[in-house]
C-alpha cells in the first residue's frame, strides 16, 4: 500500500488530494490548488471572443486529441487542447514534489466563499502541472470539471489503513483505545465512556455494538452519495455517453450537448470498464512477477561476479608468480585491468538493479491503486477515470517490453593469461579470450514421418539431435539431378523444412542435409532416396518416405524443362517465389521463363488468433475482442510485385486497424507493427502512421470510414512497401530494404470488419513511376 502513496498526492501541494477534480487530460488536482494556479488570459483569446469571430469550434473538440501526442514527446511537446486557446507564457515554479506549476497572474481577491464556489477571474486559464497542457475555463469555472469521488474514497481507505488503532471519540483529554462501536450512533467508545454515555438500558439497549475493526469496515462499505451532473446539479448520472466518454443525466440527453450522441446504460459500461481494467492488470501482474524474479537473478549475479572475480584473480596471481621477478611488474597491470572489469560489471548490474527496482515500485504502486479503484462501488466515478487507468496500465506493460528483463552484463570473465611466450616477451603479455571457439554443430537428423512427395515436388524436414549442445546457424540441403549425378546445393537457410518444386515426374532423387556455424560444417546426414509421382492427369499422388531405391514400373512421359522453386514450407500454406533457380534440373537444353502472375489468396484460420471471426470463404474477418488481434493471409511472398486491397465493411467508435505484411511468427495478440516481425500502417478516421518494432513514423493526414479501400503494394524487386487509401498513395514509401518471406497481415478489434480482394493489378500511378525510375 505504501508504494501507492505517490498516486494519491497532488502534484501541486504534495499532500493527499482534497476535493480532487479531473482535468480533460485525465490528470487530477486539488480544487484549491486548481484555483491557485489559474492564469488570466487576454480578452481576445477567450472562448466567447473566438465564437464571436466565427471560429465555430466545439467545446468538446479537446476529446479528439492527437493520439500520438499521448505517447510521443517529440510529436506533442507543450501544446493546447483543440478548440481552446493556449495560455500565455508564465514563469513557472516548483511544487513540493518537484512538478512545475504556474502561479496566478494576480493575487485572488478576498472572498468569504469556499474555493469551489468563489468566482474565478474572467477569461481564466488553467495549465495541468503534469502534462503542461492549457485550457480556457468557461462560465462555470472550476465547477465545470467533474469531481473524482473514487480517488477520495481510495484516499480515505488508505488513511484509515495507516491508522495504528481506533481511538475513543468521547474521551476529553488523552483518547483511549476504542473497544466497541455503536452502529446506530456511529461512535467509537472505550469501556468507561460506553458505561457513562451509552448504558445498556432503555432505548440504547436495542443498539448493536460491534468490535472497532468491524465498525470501520461497515463505515467503509456504507453507500456513498449518488453523483450529480456537473451541468444539471439537481439531476443524477443515469447514462454513459460513448462519444464523450463521460456519465450524463437524462436532461443532458433531452436538451443538452449529448442529445445526438450514442449512450449506454451506466451499470453495463461500469461492468465493462471494470472487466477491461482487470484484464489489463493480469498482463501487468505477470510482468511484475517476472520483474521480481529478474531482481533475484540480478542480486545472485552480484554474488556470482564476486566469486568469479576472486577465482580469476587467484588464477592470475598464480600464473604471474610462476614467471618470477620479470612478471611482477606486469602482474600489477593485469590485476588492475581485472579489477576495472570487475567494477564495470558490478556497476552495470547494480545500475540495472536500481533502474528495475524503481520501475517495479512504480508498477506495483499503479497496480495497487488500480485494485483499489476496482473495489469502488460508484459506477460513474469509476468510469470517469477508467479509460485513463487502462491506458496507463497498457503503457506500463509496454515499458516492460523486450530486453528490459535481460541482464546487460554476464558473470563470466572471458579472459585468460597466455604464459607460453619466452621471458624476453614478458612485456608483451596481454589478455586473450578464455573461451575457445565452439565446435561444429551435430549432424542433422531427417524426420522421415514428416517427409513426403506430391506429384513432382518433395518436402523434406529435419532437426538437430535431441542432446546436441552446439547451436546451428543454418542448414544446407543438397540434391542430385535425379539421374545419379553430382549433388548440388538447393537450399541454404535457418528453416528446418523445405519444399522443392519442379522435379521430374517418375524419377528417383537422393537428398542429404548438413548444418553449419561460424566454426564450420557438420557431417552429412544419411542419404534419403525419394521417388516422384507418375505424371498423370487422372489423379494426384502423394508418396511418403522412405521409398525403395529401385524404380517402380510407371508409364514413361515425355520429359520437359523445369526449374527448382525453393522456399521454407509450413502446413496449409502456399508460397510464391517468382524467379528461375540457378540450380536447374532438365533433360533438354531449352528453358522456360517464369512470369510473375497475380496471386489469389484468402485469410488463414489456422494461424490466426482465436478471437478472429471468419466469413465469406475466409475473405471477410472481424474480431470478438476489444483488443487488437492479428490474422495472416495464406500466401507468402519472397519475390515479385504484389498488390491487394481491403474494404472496410464496418467502422465503429474510431478504432485503429493496421494493414501490412508480417513474418509467419508475428505476435498475434497485439497491434500489427508492435514487434520486429511486422511492417504496417495503422489508421483512424483522421490520420495514419507507419509502424515497425513499435516505432511510429510519418504521420499523414487522411483517415478511413465505412466503405473505404486500403491498398497494400509489396514490391520485392525494389524491396519497398507502399500503402494506398481510396486509390491515392498514403504518405511516402512506407518501408524500404524489405526482403525475405512476407505474409499479408491485418490487425483489428470488434469495431472493424474488412473484406480482402486479391488478384489485382498494380495501380497505374505506381507502374508509371516505376517505369520512369
Residue pairs with C-beta under 8 A, 6 or more apart in sequence:
1 158
1 161
1 162
1 368
3 361
3 362
3 364
3 365
3 368
4 158
4 365
4 366
4 368
4 369
4 372
5 158
5 365
6 362
6 365
7 365
7 366
7 369
8 16
8 17
8 151
8 154
8 155
8 158
8 369
9 15
9 16
9 17
9 97
10 16
10 17
10 18
10 20
10 28
10 29
10 30
10 33
11 27
11 29
11 95
11 97
11 99
11 101
11 129
11 130
12 29
12 30
12 33
12 36
12 37
12 95
12 99
12 101
12 129
13 30
13 33
13 95
13 96
14 95
14 96
14 97
15 30
15 96
16 155
16 159
17 28
17 29
17 30
17 148
17 151
17 152
17 155
18 30
18 31
18 32
19 30
19 31
19 32
19 116
19 147
19 152
20 28
20 29
20 30
20 31
20 147
20 148
20 151
20 152
21 28
21 29
21 30
21 31
21 34
21 142
21 145
21 146
21 147
21 148
22 28
22 145
22 146
22 147
22 148
22 384
22 385
23 29
23 126
23 128
23 135
23 145
24 62
24 63
24 81
24 135
25 81
25 128
25 130
25 131
25 133
26 385
26 387
26 388
27 128
27 129
27 130
27 131
28 148
28 151
29 128
29 129
31 115
31 116
31 142
31 147
32 115
34 126
34 142
34 145
35 108
35 115
35 118
35 120
35 142
36 103
36 104
36 108
37 101
37 102
37 103
37 104
37 126
37 127
37 129
38 104
38 108
38 120
38 121
38 124
38 125
38 126
38 137
39 87
39 88
39 90
39 102
39 104
39 105
39 124
39 125
39 126
39 127
40 104
40 105
40 106
40 121
40 122
40 123
40 124
40 125
41 85
41 87
41 88
41 123
41 124
41 125
41 136
42 88
42 123
43 49
43 123
45 85
45 123
45 136
46 85
46 122
46 123
46 136
47 59
47 84
47 85
47 136
47 138
50 57
50 85
51 57
57 82
57 83
58 83
59 83
59 138
59 257
60 83
60 244
60 257
61 81
61 82
61 83
62 81
62 82
62 83
62 84
62 135
63 243
63 244
63 245
64 82
64 686
65 81
65 82
66 75
66 76
66 687
67 656
67 684
68 75
68 76
68 689
68 696
68 699
69 75
69 76
69 79
70 76
70 391
71 395
71 696
72 696
75 699
78 132
78 133
79 86
79 133
80 86
80 87
80 133
80 134
80 135
81 133
81 134
81 135
84 134
84 135
84 136
85 125
85 134
85 136
86 134
87 102
87 125
87 126
87 127
87 134
87 136
88 125
90 102
90 103
90 105
90 127
91 103
92 100
92 101
92 102
92 103
93 100
93 101
93 103
94 100
94 101
95 101
95 129
99 129
99 130
100 129
100 132
101 129
102 127
102 129
106 121
108 118
108 121
111 118
111 119
113 119
115 142
116 142
116 143
119 141
120 137
120 141
120 142
123 136
124 136
124 137
124 141
125 134
125 135
125 136
125 137
126 134
126 135
126 137
127 133
127 134
127 135
128 134
128 135
137 144
138 144
140 230
143 230
144 230
145 230
146 230
146 246
146 384
147 227
148 381
148 384
148 385
149 224
149 225
149 227
149 378
149 381
150 373
150 376
150 378
150 381
150 382
150 384
150 385
151 385
153 224
153 376
153 378
153 381
154 369
154 372
154 373
154 376
156 220
157 220
157 372
158 372
160 216
160 220
165 177
165 178
165 212
166 177
166 178
166 181
166 188
166 212
166 213
166 215
166 216
167 175
167 176
167 177
167 178
167 188
168 175
168 176
168 177
168 178
168 188
168 189
168 190
168 193
169 175
169 178
169 187
169 188
169 189
170 187
170 189
170 190
170 193
170 197
171 190
171 193
175 190
176 190
176 192
176 193
177 190
178 188
178 189
178 190
178 212
179 189
179 190
179 191
179 194
179 211
179 212
180 188
180 189
180 194
180 209
180 210
180 211
180 212
180 215
181 187
181 188
181 189
181 209
181 210
181 211
181 212
181 214
181 215
181 216
182 189
182 198
182 207
182 208
182 209
183 207
183 208
183 209
183 210
183 215
183 218
184 207
184 208
185 198
185 207
186 219
187 198
188 212
188 215
189 197
189 198
194 209
198 204
198 207
198 209
210 218
223 377
224 377
224 378
226 236
226 237
227 236
227 237
227 247
227 378
227 380
227 381
228 234
228 235
228 236
228 237
228 249
229 235
229 236
229 237
229 247
229 248
229 249
229 251
229 252
231 249
231 251
231 252
231 256
232 249
232 251
232 252
232 256
235 249
235 250
235 251
235 252
236 249
237 247
237 248
237 249
237 266
237 380
238 248
238 249
238 250
238 266
239 247
239 248
239 249
239 250
239 253
239 263
239 264
239 265
239 266
240 246
240 247
240 248
240 263
240 264
240 265
240 266
240 269
240 380
240 383
241 247
241 248
241 252
241 258
241 261
241 262
241 263
242 261
242 262
242 263
242 264
242 653
243 258
243 261
243 262
244 257
244 258
244 261
245 383
245 387
246 383
246 384
247 266
247 379
247 380
247 383
247 384
248 256
248 258
248 263
252 258
252 259
253 259
253 263
266 379
266 380
266 383
267 379
269 379
269 383
270 379
270 380
270 382
270 383
273 382
273 383
273 386
273 387
273 390
274 374
274 382
274 386
276 386
276 390
276 626
277 370
277 373
277 374
277 386
277 389
277 390
277 393
278 374
280 390
280 393
280 394
280 397
281 367
281 370
281 371
281 393
283 393
283 397
284 363
284 366
284 367
284 393
284 396
284 397
284 400
285 367
287 363
287 397
287 400
288 360
288 363
288 364
288 367
290 400
290 405
291 356
291 359
291 360
291 363
291 400
291 405
292 360
294 356
294 405
295 353
295 356
295 357
295 360
297 407
298 349
298 352
298 353
298 356
298 407
299 353
301 349
301 407
301 409
301 411
302 346
302 349
302 350
302 353
304 411
305 342
305 345
305 346
305 349
305 411
308 411
308 412
308 413
309 338
309 342
309 413
312 338
312 413
312 415
313 335
313 338
315 417
316 331
316 334
316 335
316 338
316 417
317 331
317 335
319 417
319 419
320 327
320 328
320 330
320 331
320 334
320 417
321 327
321 331
322 419
323 330
323 419
323 423
323 426
326 423
326 426
327 426
327 429
330 426
330 427
330 429
334 417
334 429
334 431
337 431
338 413
338 415
341 413
341 415
342 413
345 409
345 410
345 411
348 408
348 409
349 407
349 408
349 409
352 407
352 408
352 409
356 404
356 405
359 399
359 400
359 404
362 396
363 396
363 400
366 392
366 393
366 396
370 389
370 393
373 382
373 385
373 386
373 389
376 382
398 694
401 694
402 675
412 434
413 434
414 433
414 434
414 435
415 431
415 432
415 433
415 434
416 431
416 432
416 433
416 434
417 429
417 431
417 432
418 429
418 430
418 432
419 429
421 428
421 429
437 518
437 519
438 470
438 517
438 518
438 519
439 470
439 519
440 470
440 515
440 516
440 517
440 519
440 520
440 521
440 522
441 464
441 468
441 470
441 471
441 472
441 473
441 515
441 516
441 517
441 522
442 464
442 465
442 468
442 470
442 472
442 515
442 522
443 465
443 514
443 515
443 522
443 523
443 524
443 525
444 462
444 463
444 464
444 465
444 472
444 475
444 513
444 514
444 515
444 522
444 525
445 462
445 463
445 464
445 465
445 525
446 460
446 461
446 462
446 513
446 525
446 526
446 528
447 461
447 462
447 463
448 528
448 545
448 546
450 459
450 461
450 497
451 458
451 459
451 460
451 461
451 528
451 530
451 544
451 545
452 458
452 459
452 542
452 543
452 544
452 545
453 459
453 530
453 531
453 532
453 533
453 542
453 543
453 544
453 545
454 533
454 540
454 541
454 542
455 505
455 532
455 533
455 540
455 541
456 501
456 502
456 503
456 504
456 505
456 532
456 533
456 535
456 562
457 499
457 500
457 501
457 502
457 503
457 532
458 499
458 500
458 503
458 509
458 511
458 530
458 532
459 497
459 498
459 499
459 500
459 569
460 477
460 497
460 498
460 500
460 511
460 513
460 528
461 496
461 497
462 475
462 496
462 497
462 513
462 525
463 496
464 472
464 515
470 517
471 517
472 515
472 516
472 517
472 522
473 494
473 516
473 517
473 518
474 492
474 493
474 494
474 515
474 516
475 491
475 492
475 493
475 494
475 495
475 496
475 513
475 514
475 515
475 516
476 489
476 491
476 492
476 513
476 514
476 515
476 516
476 521
477 489
477 490
477 491
477 492
477 498
477 511
477 512
477 513
478 487
478 488
478 489
478 490
478 511
478 512
478 513
478 514
478 524
479 487
479 488
479 490
479 500
479 509
479 510
479 511
479 583
480 486
480 487
480 488
480 509
480 510
481 488
481 585
482 503
482 504
482 507
482 508
482 509
482 532
482 585
483 507
487 510
487 512
488 583
489 583
490 498
490 500
490 564
490 566
490 581
490 583
491 498
491 500
491 566
493 568
495 568
495 569
497 568
497 569
497 570
498 566
498 567
498 568
498 569
499 566
499 567
499 569
499 575
500 564
500 565
500 566
501 564
501 565
501 566
502 562
502 563
502 564
502 565
502 581
502 585
503 509
503 532
503 562
503 564
503 585
504 532
504 559
504 562
504 585
504 587
505 532
505 533
505 534
505 535
505 557
506 532
506 533
506 534
506 535
506 551
506 554
506 555
506 556
506 557
507 531
507 532
508 529
508 530
508 531
508 532
508 547
508 549
508 551
509 529
509 530
509 532
510 527
510 528
510 529
510 530
511 527
511 528
511 530
512 524
512 525
512 526
512 527
512 528
513 524
513 525
514 521
514 522
514 523
514 524
514 525
515 521
515 522
516 522
528 545
528 546
529 546
529 547
529 548
529 549
530 543
530 545
530 547
531 543
531 547
531 548
531 551
531 552
532 543
533 540
533 541
533 542
533 543
534 541
534 554
534 555
534 557
535 555
535 557
536 555
559 586
559 587
559 588
560 587
560 588
561 586
561 587
561 588
561 590
561 591
561 592
562 584
562 585
562 586
562 592
563 580
563 581
563 584
563 585
563 591
563 592
563 594
564 581
564 583
564 584
564 585
565 577
565 581
566 577
566 581
567 575
567 577
567 636
567 638
567 741
568 575
568 741
569 575
570 664
571 606
572 604
572 606
572 634
573 604
573 634
573 635
573 636
573 664
574 601
574 634
574 635
574 636
575 635
575 636
575 638
575 741
576 599
576 635
576 636
576 637
576 638
576 639
576 640
576 642
577 638
577 639
578 594
578 595
578 596
578 597
578 639
578 640
579 594
579 639
580 591
580 593
580 594
584 591
596 639
596 640
596 641
598 642
598 758
598 759
598 760
598 761
599 635
599 637
599 642
599 758
599 759
600 758
600 759
601 633
601 634
601 635
601 744
601 758
602 617
602 618
602 619
602 633
602 634
602 756
602 758
603 612
603 614
603 618
603 619
603 621
603 631
603 632
603 633
603 634
603 746
603 756
604 618
604 631
604 632
604 633
604 634
604 743
605 612
605 614
605 618
607 632
607 664
607 668
608 614
608 621
608 629
608 630
608 631
608 632
608 668
609 623
609 629
609 630
609 631
609 668
609 669
611 623
611 624
611 625
611 627
611 629
612 621
612 622
612 623
612 629
612 631
613 621
613 622
613 623
613 624
614 620
614 621
615 621
616 755
619 755
619 756
619 757
620 649
620 753
620 754
620 755
620 756
621 631
621 746
621 748
621 753
621 754
621 756
622 650
622 748
622 750
622 752
622 753
622 754
623 629
623 748
623 749
623 750
623 752
624 750
625 749
625 750
626 749
626 750
627 669
627 749
628 656
628 658
628 669
628 670
628 671
628 672
628 747
628 748
628 749
629 668
629 669
629 747
629 748
629 749
630 662
630 666
630 667
630 668
630 669
630 670
630 672
630 678
630 745
630 746
630 747
631 745
631 746
631 747
632 662
632 664
632 666
632 743
632 744
632 745
633 644
633 743
633 744
633 745
633 756
635 743
635 744
636 664
636 741
636 742
636 743
637 661
637 714
637 716
637 741
637 742
637 743
638 716
638 740
638 741
638 742
639 716
639 717
640 716
640 717
641 713
641 714
641 715
641 716
641 717
641 762
642 713
642 714
642 716
643 711
643 712
643 713
643 714
643 760
643 761
643 762
643 763
644 711
644 712
644 744
644 756
644 757
644 758
644 760
645 709
645 710
645 711
645 712
645 724
645 756
645 757
645 760
646 659
646 709
646 710
646 712
646 746
646 754
646 755
646 756
646 757
647 707
647 708
647 709
647 710
647 754
647 755
647 757
648 657
648 704
648 705
648 706
648 707
648 708
648 709
648 710
648 752
648 753
648 754
649 706
649 753
649 754
649 755
650 706
650 751
650 752
650 753
651 685
651 704
651 705
651 706
651 708
651 751
651 752
652 751
652 752
653 751
654 684
654 685
655 684
655 748
655 749
655 751
655 752
656 671
656 682
656 683
656 684
657 682
657 683
657 704
657 746
657 747
657 748
657 749
657 752
657 754
658 671
658 672
658 673
658 680
658 681
658 682
658 683
658 691
658 746
658 747
658 748
659 672
659 680
659 681
659 682
659 683
659 710
659 712
659 723
659 745
659 746
660 672
660 673
660 678
660 679
660 680
660 681
660 712
660 721
660 723
660 734
660 745
661 678
661 679
661 680
661 712
661 714
661 721
661 738
661 742
661 743
661 744
661 745
662 672
662 677
662 678
662 679
662 680
662 742
662 743
662 745
663 677
663 678
663 740
663 741
663 742
663 743
664 741
664 743
665 677
666 672
666 675
666 677
666 678
666 745
667 674
667 675
667 677
667 678
670 747
671 680
671 682
671 691
671 747
672 678
672 680
672 682
672 691
672 745
672 746
672 747
673 679
673 680
673 682
673 690
673 691
673 692
673 693
673 694
673 747
674 691
674 693
674 694
675 693
675 694
676 692
676 693
678 692
678 745
679 690
679 692
679 721
679 734
679 735
679 738
679 742
680 690
680 691
680 692
680 745
680 747
681 688
681 689
681 690
681 691
681 710
681 723
681 730
681 731
681 734
682 688
682 689
682 691
682 747
683 689
683 703
683 704
683 710
683 725
683 730
684 703
684 704
685 703
685 704
685 705
686 701
686 702
686 703
687 699
687 700
687 701
687 702
687 703
688 699
688 700
688 702
688 703
688 723
688 725
688 730
688 731
689 696
689 697
689 698
689 699
689 700
690 696
690 697
690 698
690 723
690 731
690 734
690 735
691 697
692 735
698 731
698 732
698 734
700 730
700 731
702 725
702 728
702 730
703 725
704 710
704 725
708 725
708 726
709 724
709 725
709 726
709 727
710 723
710 724
710 725
710 754
711 723
711 724
711 725
711 727
711 763
712 721
712 722
712 723
712 724
712 744
713 721
713 722
713 723
713 724
713 762
713 763
713 766
714 721
714 738
714 742
715 721
715 722
715 770
716 738
716 739
716 742
718 770
719 736
719 737
719 738
719 739
720 733
720 734
720 735
720 736
720 738
721 733
721 734
721 735
721 738
722 729
722 733
722 734
722 766
723 729
723 730
723 731
723 734
724 730
724 763
727 763
729 765
729 766
744 756
746 754
748 754
762 770
